[in-house]
Amino acid sequence: MTLSKRQSAIPPHNHCRVCGKVIPADAEFCSPKCEEEYMSRRKELDNLRRWFILLSSVLLILVTINTLILLFSP
């Protein structure tokens, strides 16, 4: 059997974003539990990203101030 024939024998489907189970093509998660887990992880990553941006900005400001002080000090 050729690859194209095997692929056409497999019905359209997706895999759960959390556990990888086969699910219908129009679904993203296999259960509400997996959806909650995904949302929890996403919220955690969003918070981590915000902290990273905030701390990077503060560090950049401090380095800039320090550089300006060194440049303009007698």
NORURMO-V513430 format. One line per field, one symbol per residue. psi: psi as a letter, one per 20 degrees, with the letter a starting at -180 (. if undefined). A space follows every 10 residues. Layout:
BEGIN
psi: ???
END
This chain:
BEGIN
psi: prghhghiip qprrqpigij qprqhjqhqh rhghgggghg gggghggggg gggghggggg ggggggghgh hjq.
END
